[in-house]
Amino acid sequence: MSDGVRCMLMRGGTSKGAYFLESDLPSDAAERDDVLLRIMGSPDERQIDGIGGAHPLTSKVAVVAPSTHPDCDVDYLFLQVVVDQAIVSDAQTCGNLLAGVAPFAIERGLVAAEEESTRVRIRILNGGGGEAVATVETPGRQVSYEGDVMVSGVPFGAAPIELEFPSEGGALFPTGRLTDVFADTAVSCVDAGMPVVLIRAADLGLEGDESPEELEADGALRERLERIRLEAGRAMGFGDVTDTTVPKLSIVSPPRHGGTITTRTFIPHRVHTSIGVLGAVSVAVGVAVPETVASFAVGTEEDAALRIEHPTGYFDVELELDESGRTLRRSAVIRTARKLFDGVVWPRPAAAVKGTTP
C-alpha cells in the first residue's frame, strides 16, 4: 500500500495512538501490520520516519469497525507497534486508547450522537475479549473534547469519558492461587482485563517510589523481573512470553499521597510513566482481595474508589465484587481523550532501504 491512509491521531488517557477504520486498512493481517510499521516508523528507536512517538505509550494503534455482535455498537482491536523491532502485537488490549474509541466512532459516523451524551457499547477483540461501555459528552450531537476533568499524567483538562467494564465472571487469578513464588519471589497474578504480576517493592529491595528512569537503569532488577515474568507467563497459561507484551509487572508499596497503594509498572521492559487503565483495575482487584501480595493496602471505606498512585499522580478505580469477594461484577474509571489531528497519513514506501544513523 503506497497510497495515503485515513487516520485520526488521538490522545487517549495517558497514551497516544493512531485510530483507523478497519475498512481503511488491508484485510490481511500480515499486510495490515506491514503498513502500520511503515506508518509508525518502526523499526527505529526514534521512529523518525513515521508518526510514532518513540515510546511504547505513543506507538499504539486502534482499529475500529461496526460490531458484528448484536449487543455492541463497535469492535475495537488494539495493536502495539514495537518501537525498535518489526513487531505488531495484538496480545493485549489498551484501556487508555479505549477512551478514544467512542469519540472516534461517533466522528466517523459508526454511532449516532445523542443530544447531550452518547453511550457506546464496545466489544474488545484482544485476548479473551470482553466489553466496555463508554459515555461521551455530545452537546448538540458534537463530540466535546473541552472540559476541566484532570487525569493524572495528562497536563491539561478535557471532557470526561466514563468507561464501565461489566464482568463476564472470568478467572481473576489465572494460576488458580492468590500467591505464587517465581524466581524466589512472592507474587500475585491477576487478570481483570490486563494480565499483571504484582510484586512487593520490599521483596525486590526497593522503596517503591523510585522514578521510572531509576528503575529502567537498574540492569540487575530488570533481569530479575524478566525471570519472574517468564515463569509467571507460563503459569498464567501464556506459554513462552519472551517476545510478548504480557504479562505486565506492577511493583507495589504503601501509598505516599493519601491513596490506597503505590505502583511502578513495567510494560513489560519500559516503566510506565503512569499506569494502564485495565492494569490499574487488576491492581485494584489485588488490593481488594485478601491474602494477595497487595492486600496490605486494604483500608478504604466500602464502595469507595481505590486510588492507585503512580509516578505522575493517581488513578481511581471503582470495583464491585460479589458476596464471595472473589468474583468481579463490574469496574469503572473516568478517562479523557482528545482529537489531535484527522487526515491522511503516508506510509514509508515498502521498498525503502534502511541505512545507518550518522
N, C-alpha and C positions, 0 to 999 in steps of 0.2 A: 504494500500500500504506500504510494508516494504522494497521494492527494492529501489535502488538509482534512482534519477530523474535528467535528464539532465537539467542543469541550467547555466545561464550566469549572473554573478553579474556585474552591471554597475553603474557608477555614471552618472546620467542624470541631467544636470543643477546643482541645489543646493540640489538635493536629491540623494539617493542611493537605488537601489532595485534589486530584483531578477527577471530575464526575463526568461520566459518559452514559448516553443511552446505549443499551445493548445493541440496538439496531444500527448504531453508527460504527461499530467495531466488527472485525471479521468474526464469523460464526465459529470457525475452527479455533479451538483454544490455543494451540501452538502458534498459529498465525496472529491471534489476538495478543498473546504475550510478547511476541517479537515486536509488534507495533508499539506496545506500551513501553518496552525497554527503550525503543528509539525515541519515543515521545519524552520520557522522563530523563533521558541522558545516561542511562546505565549501559554497561558497567564503567563507572568512573567515580572516584571518591568525591569529586566536586560536582558531578552531574552538570558540567559547564555547558554541554551541548544539548541540554533539554530543560524541562520546566521543573524537575525535581529539586528539592532544597538541600541535598547533600546530607540528609539525616533521615533515619527511619521514620521519624514523626512527620516528615514533609515529603516523603516519597511513597505516597499512597494513592490508590485508585478505587473509586466506587463505580460499579456498573449497575445500572438501574433499568428495569423493564416492567411493563404491565404484568401483574402477577398471574400465574397460571393456577393459583389456589383460590377457590371461590370465596374464602373468608378474608382475603388480603387484597390490598389495592396495588401494591408494587412488590417486586422482588429485588433484593439487594445482595450483590456479590462484592465482597471486599477482596482486593488484591494488594499484597505488599510487594512493592518493587524494590528489590535489594539494591542498595546504592552502588556497591563496588563489585557486584557479581551479576552475571546474566541470568538472574533468577527472579521469577514472578511466582509468589506463593499465595495459595488460597487456603492454607492450613488453619487460619484463624479468621475471626471477624474483627471489626474495629468499631467500638461503640462511640468513639469521638466522630469519625466520619459518618456514622449512622445519624448524628444530629443534623447533617446537611441533606439527608436523603429526602425527607418530606418537602423542604423548600424547593429542592431541585425538581422533584416530581411535579409539584404544583407549577413551577416556572415552565416546565416542558409540556404541560398540558396532560400529564398522565392522571392527575387528580383534579377535580373541580374545586376551586376555592370557595369557602363559605364566607358569609359577610363579616364575621368577627374573628372566628378561629376555625381552623380546619384540622380534623382528626384523620391521620393517615395510618392505615394498617400495613405494616411492613413485614414481609417474610424474609428472614435471613437465611441465605443459601449455604454459608460456610459451615464446615464441620457438621455437628449434629443438628444444625438448623435452629429453628425457633422463630418466635415472632416478637415484634415490638410495636407499640402504638405511640406515635408522635403527635403532639398537639402543637400547632404552629399559629402564631398570630397572623391573621389575614384581614386587616381592616379594609373595607371596600374591595374585598376579594384580591388584594395585592399582598404578596408576602412582605411582612415587616421585618427588617433587619435592625431597625433602630430601637434602642431601649437602654436601660441602665442596669440590667442584670449583669453582675460581675461573676465570671468564672475564674477561680484561682488558676494562674498560669497563662491567662489571657489579659493583656494590659488595658483593654478597653471594653466598655459595656456594650450589650446588644440585647435584642428581644429574646425572651425566654422560649425555650423549646422543651416541653416535658416529654421525657421518654419513660414509658412504662413497659415492663417485661413480665407478662403473665407466664408463670412457670408451668412447664409440662411435667413436672414431678420427676425429672431425671436424677440420676445419682449425683449428689453433691460432692461425695468423696470417692473418686473413681478407683482408688486402690482397695476400697472396702473397709478402710481403717481411718480413725481420726488422726492418728500419728503414725509415722514410719521413721525408719532410720536409713538414710542413704549417705554413703561416703562418710560414715561415722558421725552423722549429724542428724538430729531430730528435726523432722519436718511434718507439715500437714499439706496434703494435696487436695485442692479444692477446685471444682469446676461448676461455677454458677453462670456460665456463658463464656468464660475465658478460663482455660486451664492454668492454674497458678500454684506454685510451690511456695509455701510460707516457711520462713526460717527466722528464728530469733537472732537478732543482732548480736547479743551477748555470746551465743554459741559460735559465732564467727570471729569473736574477738573485736567486735565493733561497738561503737556507741549507738549507731543507728541514725544519727543526724548528719553524717558526712555528706559532702557535696557530691553530685554526680561525677564531677571531674576527678575528685579524690578517689572515688570507688573505681572508676574506669582505669586509673593509673596503677592500681594495685594488681599486678600480674598474678601473684600467688592467690589472692582472693578470687580472681576471675577463673583461674584453673580449678580451684576447689569447687566453685559454684557450677562450673560446667560438668564436673564429675557428678555432683548431686543431680543436676538436670538430666544427664544421660540415664542415670539409674531410675530417677523418678519417671522419666518419659516411658520407659519400658513398663514400669509397674502401673502406670496410668493407662496403658493399652495403646500407646502411640508407636511402639517399636523403637527403632533407632532414630533419635531426634537430632543427630549431629547436624544435619543440613536443613532443619525446620525451625520455625519461629515460635513454636510452642513445645513445652510449657514455658511460661514466664516465671521469674523468681522474685518474690517480694520479701525483702528483709524488714522485719517488724520489731518495734521497740515502743516503750511508753511514750505518750503524747508530750509535746513540748509547749503547745499553744492552746490548751484547753479543749483539744479534740478527744478522740477516742483512742487513736493509735497512730504511730508514725511509721511511714513506709519509705523504702527506697527500692525501686523495681527495675530489674534487668529485663530487657525486652527482645532477645534474651542476652545480648552481649553488650549493647549500649545501655546506659542508665536513663530511664525516663525522667524528663525534667518535671513531670507531674505524676499522673497515673492514668491508665486507660479506664474507660467507663466500666466495662464488664470486669476488668481486673479489679477495680475498686469494689464491685459487687461481690466478687469472690473473696476478697479480703474481709469484707463486712460479714460474710457468712462464717468465715473462720473465727471472727471475733465473737459472733453471736452464739455459736455452738460450743458448749463446754467441752473441755478436755482436748482442744487443739493447741498448737503452739502459740496461737494468737489469742486464746480465751482469757489471758491475763488482763486484757483491756476491757472486759465487761464491767459496766458500771453506769451506763447511761440509763435514763428512765425508759420504762416500757413504751414502745411505739415512737420513741424519739429517733431522729435520724442519727445514724452513725457517722461521725466526722472523721474521715480518713486524711490525716496530714501527709503531705508530700513535699518535695523540695521547693515548690513555688507557692505553697498555700495549703488548701484543703479541698476535700470532695465529700459532699454529703450524700449518703445513700439511705433510702427508706427500704426496710425489709419487712416482709410478713411471712413468718414461719407457721407451720401447722402446730397442733397441740403437742406433738411429739418433740418439736424443736429441731427436727432433723430433715424436714421437707420444706422447700421454699415455695410459698404460694405466689408471691409477686415481689418485684422490686421496682423502684422508680428513682429517677435522678432528673435534675434540671441542667440542661446544657444551653449553649448558644451557638449560632452559626452565622456566617456572613459570606455573601457572594463577593468574590474578588474580581473576577472577570468572566465574561461569557463571549466566546468567539470560536475561532478556528486555530488549532494547533498543528504544526507541521512536523511530522516525524523525521528524524535523521534518515537520509537515504539508506536503503537496505544494503547497498553495495559499498557504503563508506568504509574506508580502511582506518583502523585505529593506529595512531602513531604514538610516539613517546612524548611525555611532557617535558618541556625545556626546564 
